[in-house]
C-alpha cells in the first residue's frame, strides 16, 4: 500500500528505522510511534518506499459531517416553523 502523503511516508520511514533498531523508539512521536507499534516491518517498508515526488505534503481534509448536517437541519427547522 503506497503512502497517501509525504508526512505519512516520512513517519513510516522513522517507524521503520526504530523497528530495525537503527534509532530508539523513545525518539518517535505521534503517528510514527503508533506505526512502529502496530505495523509489520514489511508494511512500513511499503509505505516508506513510496516515491515522494507526486505526493501532497499532507492529505487534504474532506468536509466535516457536522457542517453538512447543520445546514440540513437548519433547512428543516425553517420549514417546520411555517
Secondary structure, DSSP 8 states (H G I E B T S, - for coil): ---SBHHHHHHHHHHHHHHHTSS-GGG--HHHHHHHHHS-HHHHHHHHTS-STTSBSS------HHHHHHHHHHHHHHHH--
